[in-house]
Amino acid sequence: MTAEQIPEWDAELSAFTGSLGFLFNRPEPRVLFAQFNEGLLAELPKKNGWTLSERAVVAVVWIGVAGFSHVK
């Protein structure tokens, strides 16, 4: 890949993710979908859910079962 090809790839990737945007009702999942696809094409040492999430800067909050102890 050359430096001249990068803008073309970016435009094609944006068109691809945009064409599938109808699958998502909210804008947030659309953005994450695009970021995960970019991660799949990026040069990452490992391509798994963890590294793709880190690349997409996804903040995941884990709530323990104790947090739901008041729910009946």
Backbone as a ProteinNet text record, in pm:
[ID]
protein_1_A
[PRIMARY]
MTAEQIPEWDAELSAFTGSLGFLFNRPEPRVLFAQFNEGLLAELPKKNGWTLSERAVVAVVWIGVAGFSHVK
[TERTIARY]
84.3	0	88.9	50.4	125.5	46.9	116.1	51.9	-62.7	-53.3	-159.1	-286.4	-272.1	-387	-466.6	-406.6	-473.1	-603.9	-607.5	-737.3	-844.2	-803.5	-899.8	-956.7	-871.2	-917.1	-1010.1	-977	-1060.8	-1198.5	-1201.8	-1330	-1411.4	-1345.9	-1416	-1466.1	-1385.3	-1427.7	-1545.8	-1542.4	-1653.7	-1780.6	-1766	-1881.9	-1937.3	-1848.4	-1891.2	-1967	-1909	-1975.5	-2102.5	-2101.3	-2220.8	-2333.8	-2298.8	-2402.3	-2472.5	-2408.8	-2468.6	-2525.6	-2524.7	-2574	-2720.1	-2797.4	-2939.9	-2962.7	-2860	-2873.1	-2880.6	-2842.6	-2834.6	-2934.1	-3008.9	-3109	-3049.7	-2936.8	-2876.5	-2740.5	-2693.1	-2565.1	-2444.1	-2454	-2339	-2295	-2388.7	-2345.5	-2286.8	-2337.1	-2280.5	-2135	-2106.5	-1967.9	-1879.3	-1926.7	-1847.8	-1825.1	-1926.6	-1913.2	-1802.3	-1801.3	-1697.1	-1559.6	-1550.9	-1422.1	-1370.4	-1459.2	-1415.5	-1368.4	-1434.5	-1389.5	-1254.5	-1232.8	-1101.5	-995.9	-1032.1	-939.1	-902.3	-998.2	-968.5	-866.8	-865.2	-770.9	-639.6	-636.2	-516.9	-409.4	-290.1	-178.8	-172	-248.8	-249.8	-177.3	-106.2	-36.1	-132.5	-247.1	-352.1	-483.7	-566	-697.1	-803	-836.8	-943	-1032.4	-1137.4	-1231.2	-1167.6	-1070.4	-1005.4	-924.7	-839.1	-753.5	-835	-939.8	-1024.7	-1099.6	-1143.4	-1211.2	-1115.9	-993.7	-895	-868.4	-856.5	-831.6	-950.6	-1070.2	-1190.6	-1220.4	-1138.3	-1151.3	-1291.1	-1324.8	-1453.4	-1435.7	-1512.1	-1508.4	-1619.5	-1581.4	-1678.9	-1684.1	-1802.7	-1821.9	-1886.8	-1819.9	-1873.5	-1944.4	-2068.5	-2145.6	-2160.2	-2116.4	-2125	-2267	-2286.7	-2418.5	-2464.3	-2371	-2408.1	-2476.6	-2445.2	-2508.7	-2656.2	-2699.3	-2839.6	-2910.4	-2851.9	-2909.2	-3042.7	-3067.3	-3192.2	-3307.5	-3277.6	-3380.3	-3448.7	-3580.7	-3658.7	-3712.5
-117.1	0	123.4	219.9	344	455.4	564.7	678.9	734.4	720.7	769.9	684.5	559	468.8	483.5	540	548.7	627.7	746	816.7	737.2	661.9	580.9	471.4	405.6	300	357.6	474.2	537.2	568.3	619.5	651.3	525	418.7	293	229.4	235.9	181.3	260.7	391.1	474.8	443.5	420.8	385.5	249.5	154.4	21.2	26.9	91.2	97.3	181.5	283.6	365.9	290.5	200.8	125.6	25.6	-12.4	-106.1	-35.6	95.3	172.2	148.1	105	80.4	-34.8	-114.5	-226.8	-181.4	-57.4	-7.2	106.9	101.9	205.1	332.1	318.4	433.4	464.2	587.3	622.5	559.4	532.9	478.9	343.2	248.3	120.1	133.7	229.5	252.2	293.4	382.8	429.2	313.4	234.5	119.7	18.5	-5.5	-95.4	-47.7	81.4	137.3	124.9	152.4	145.2	2.4	-94.4	-233.9	-280.2	-236.6	-272.3	-209.7	-87.3	-25.1	-103.6	-150.7	-230.6	-360.9	-422.7	-546.5	-524.8	-405.5	-374.3	-314.5	-278.6	-216.5	-321.6	-274.3	-363.1	-377.4	-471.9	-501.6	-634	-648.9	-775.6	-893	-870	-970.7	-903.7	-976.4	-921.3	-1004.7	-959.9	-1024.3	-913.9	-952.6	-854.2	-751.4	-796.7	-705.6	-598.3	-640.3	-542.6	-452	-506.4	-422.1	-320.1	-360.6	-266.9	-158.8	-198.5	-97.9	1	-48.7	40.2	132.6	79.6	160	249	239.3	318.1	299.7	174.6	141.7	130.8	207.7	199.7	105.7	-3.5	-101.4	-95	-78.4	-72.6	-204.1	-272.9	-398.5	-371.7	-413.4	-397	-534.7	-547.4	-676.1	-711.1	-835	-881.9	-809.1	-771.9	-699.6	-566.7	-509.3	-384.1	-399.9	-522.5	-548	-616.2	-617.8	-689.6	-631.1	-503.5	-440.6	-472.2	-530.4	-558.9	-690.4	-688.4	-809.2	-872.2
0	0	0	-76.6	-83.5	-14.2	9.1	75.4	-9.2	-139.3	-227.4	-217.6	-179.9	-173.5	-43.9	58.9	189.5	183.3	121.3	115.3	40.3	-63.1	-137.4	-47.5	29.9	120	225.2	276.3	377.7	320.9	200	137	111.7	66.3	39.9	169.5	275.6	404.4	460.1	446.4	492.1	412.9	283.5	201.1	242.5	271	312.7	444.4	544.2	674.5	667.1	585.6	568	501.2	408.5	337.7	429.4	539.7	634.4	757.7	756.5	869.9	902.4	803.1	827.1	925.5	951.3	1043.5	1189.3	1214.4	1351.2	1369.6	1478.9	1505.8	1564.9	1631.7	1699.3	1636	1648.1	1586.9	1656.5	1788.2	1860.3	1805.8	1784.7	1728.2	1587	1510	1376.1	1385.4	1479.9	1498.1	1542.7	1638.4	1684.9	1572.8	1491.4	1377.2	1284.1	1254.8	1168.1	1233	1363	1431.7	1439.4	1463.1	1466.2	1329.2	1223.6	1089.1	1057.4	1100.9	1083.4	1159.9	1278.9	1358.4	1290.6	1221.9	1150.1	1038.7	983	875.6	927.5	1054.6	1113	1141.1	1158.2	1192.5	1344	1395.4	1537.7	1559.7	1671.4	1696.2	1709	1769.9	1781.7	1745.8	1676.1	1641.7	1711.4	1831	1906.6	1963.3	2030.5	2082.1	2173.3	2252.3	2347.2	2274.8	2182.4	2114.1	2022.2	1960.1	1875.9	1960.4	2080.1	2169.8	2218.1	2251	2293.6	2182	2060.2	1947.1	1923	1942.4	1922.3	2042.2	2146.5	2268.3	2327.8	2347.3	2406.5	2556.7	2629.2	2774.7	2818.3	2879.6	2925.5	3077.3	3128.9	3273.3	3316.4	3407.1	3458.7	3590.1	3599.3	3722.2	3784	3906.9	3975.7	4014	4045.2	4086.8	4212.1	4297.6	4419	4387.4	4274	4233.6	4205.7	4180.7	4152.9	4269	4386.9	4499.2	4543.9	4515.4	4555.3	4458.8	4342.9	4242.2	4278.1	4278.9	4311.1	4186.4
[MASK]
++++++++++++++++++++++++++++++++++++++++++++++++++++++++++++++++++++++++

